[in-house]
Amino acid sequence: MESGTVQAATPPQEFLIYLPLCYDEQPKQRYSVLYLLHGQTYTADQWIRLGAVQALDDLLRSGDTKPFIIVFPNDRYWYTETGSGFGDRVVETLIPHIDDNYRTIPTREHRAIGGMSRGAGWALRLGLAHWDQFSIIGLHSLAILQADGSRIERWLKEIPAASYPVIFMDIGDNDPELAKAQGAESLFNEYGLPHEWHLYSGAHTEEYWQAHVQEYIEWYASHWKDP
């Protein structure tokens, strides 16, 4: 695991990055990239603590997936006015930085974004508003960002049907965000957006996400199995 900072961003954008073990051993290999966004009040290591890296390592050891890179952006300013610019920093400075400094496959077909809670809210906004950047979106216990509820339909209208991303949605049956997440899922149905919807037992907690993190990583990995 490496840490980094994009100094060109304002404020500087910090991140953690997972490189598969074969990254140094195969210097000509290029990789798909998954951006995973943490929840409110947490930091970039949340996904790691909950087992995302271990889940991918287990998949790689079993030979069930191709290796890929995971980037964990740090939304450390979520509680300040500066926090509102997090999405711009991710799209405008962090993604170009990763593509310039690591051996990525810099196309939307090989770029995914996902998040839990507030991170899922950001994944929804960035994945739809910047559909040309991401083809895969994971929304885990989606907490829609303030004012975005009225924007989702507009974003969907602006995406060419041939370029619809694929989406995974899951949420606990005791989650206070359930009704709003169901509203978003209804719009996906209305517009024919390819997606999975999973309603599980559980609440809006780290225990819930940890119980499902293996499933999340397997789903992301499933899109990059073929050359």
N, C-alpha and C positions, 0 to 999 in steps of 0.2 A: 504494500500500500504506500502510495506517495501522496504528499500534500503539495499544493501549489497556490499561487496567487496571480491573478491577472491584474497587473498594475495599471494597465491602460483603462480599466473600468473606473467609474467614479460612483461610490467609493470602490477601492480595489475589491475584486471578487475572489474569495477564497474557495478552494475545492479540495476534495480528496479524490484520488483516482486509483482504480484497481486495474492492473495490467496482468493478463494471464501469464502463467509460468513460462510458456513458450515464447513470450514476447521478445526476450533477448536472444533466445536460441534460434529463432527464425527471423533474421533481420529483413527479409524481403516480404514477409507476410503482412497484410493489412487487415484491419478489424472493423466490424460493426461496433456501434457505440450506444450504450444505454445510459440515459441521464435519469437519476433517481433523486427525487426531492423530498426532504424531510418535513415533518409536521411542525406546527406552531409550538414555540418554546423549546424546541429541540435544536440540535446542530447536525452538521454534515455526517457525523458518525452514527446517526440513529439506525439507518438501514444496516450498517455493518454490525452493530450490537445485536440487532434482531435476527441476524443470520443470513443476510443476502449473499455475502461473499462466500461463506461456507457452503451455501446451497449451490452456487455456481461451481466451486471447486469440486464438490461431490459429483455434479453432472459431468464435468470435464474428465474426472477420473474414470467414470463409467463409460465414457465415449459416447454419451447420448446427445451431445451438442457440440457445435463448433465454438471455439473460444471467441470471446468478445470483451471489449473494454467497458467498465462501468465508471461513470463520473458522478460524484456526490457533491453538488454545489451547496455552499453554506449560505443560508438565508438568515444571517446573523442580525440584520437590521429590521426584522419583520415588525417590530413594535414602534418604529420611528417613521417619520415621513420619508426618509431615504429608502425604507423597505418597499415602497411602492414601485421603485425602479428595478427591483430584482429581476423581473421578467426581461426587461430590456438588456440588463447586463448578461443574462444567460444567452439570449439570442444574438446580441450584437457584438459581444466581446468574448464570452467564454467558449461558445462553439467554435468560432474562428481560431481562437487560441489552441484549443484541443486539436483541431484539424491541422494547424500549422506545426505543432510540436510533437504530435504522436502519429503513428502510422494507422490512421483511420481510413475507412471507405467513406468519403465525404459526400454522400448522397442521402436523400430522404428515405430511400428504401432500406438503408443500413443505419438509420438513426431512430431511436425510440426514446420516449419520455414517459415517466411515470412518477407517481407520488402518493403519499398517504396523508389524509386529512387536508390541512392547508396546502401541503405539497401537491395533493391531487387537484386542488383548486387551480394551482399554477399550471399543472400538467394539462388540465382542461383548457385553460386560456391559451397557453402557448401552443398546444397541439392543434387547436382549431384555428386560432387567429394567424398562426404561422404554419399552416398546413403544408407549405412547400418545404418545410424543414424536417417534418416528422411523419412517418407512415404508420407508427405503432404508438398507442397511448394506453397507459395503465392508470385507472382511477380507483384507488383503494380507500374506502371510507371517505368518499368525496365530500369535502366541505367547500361549496362553491364560494368564490371570493365575492365580497360585497360589490353589488352592481352588476355582476356578471350574469346573473340569472336572466336578465332581459337581453343579453347580448348573444346567448347561445344560438338562438334561431338565426340571427343575422349572420353569424359566422358560418353556420351550416349552409345557408343560401349562397355564400361566396365560394364554397369549395366545389370544384367541378366533380360531378358524380364519379368520374373515372379515377379521381385522386382521393376518394374517401379513405381516411385512415382506418385501421382496424383497432377496436377498443375492447379492453377488459374492464368490467366494473364489478366490484364486490363491496358488500357492506353488511354490518351486523343488524339483526332484527331488533336490537335494543339501542340502536344508534340514533342520537337526536337529529342527525343530518339525513335520515332515511327519506323523509318525504320530499325534500329538495332533490336528492339523488334520483328518486323515482321520476320526478318531473323531467330531469335531464334525459333519463333513459327513454321516456315517452317521446321526446323530441327525436332521439336517435331512431326510434321505430318509425316515426312519421316520415323522416327523410330517407329511410332505408340505409342508414349507416351500419356497416358490419360491426357487430359487437356481441360480447358475451355479458350476461347479467347473472350475478350470483348473490343470492340472499342467504347468509349464513346465520347461525346462532352466535350472538356476541354483541359487544358494545364498542364504543369509540376508544379503544385502549391499546396499549402496546402488546398486551397479552393476546389480543385478537390478531394483530398484524403478525406477531411472531408465529402464531399457529398456522398462518397461511403464506408465509414468506417463501417457502419451498415451491408452492404452487405458482406464486407470482413469477419467480425466476424461471421456472420451467416454461411458463407461457411466453415470456419474452424470448427465451432461447429457441422455442419451437419455430419462430419465424425466420431463423437464420441457419437451419439445419442443412439446407442444400447449398451447393457452391453458387 
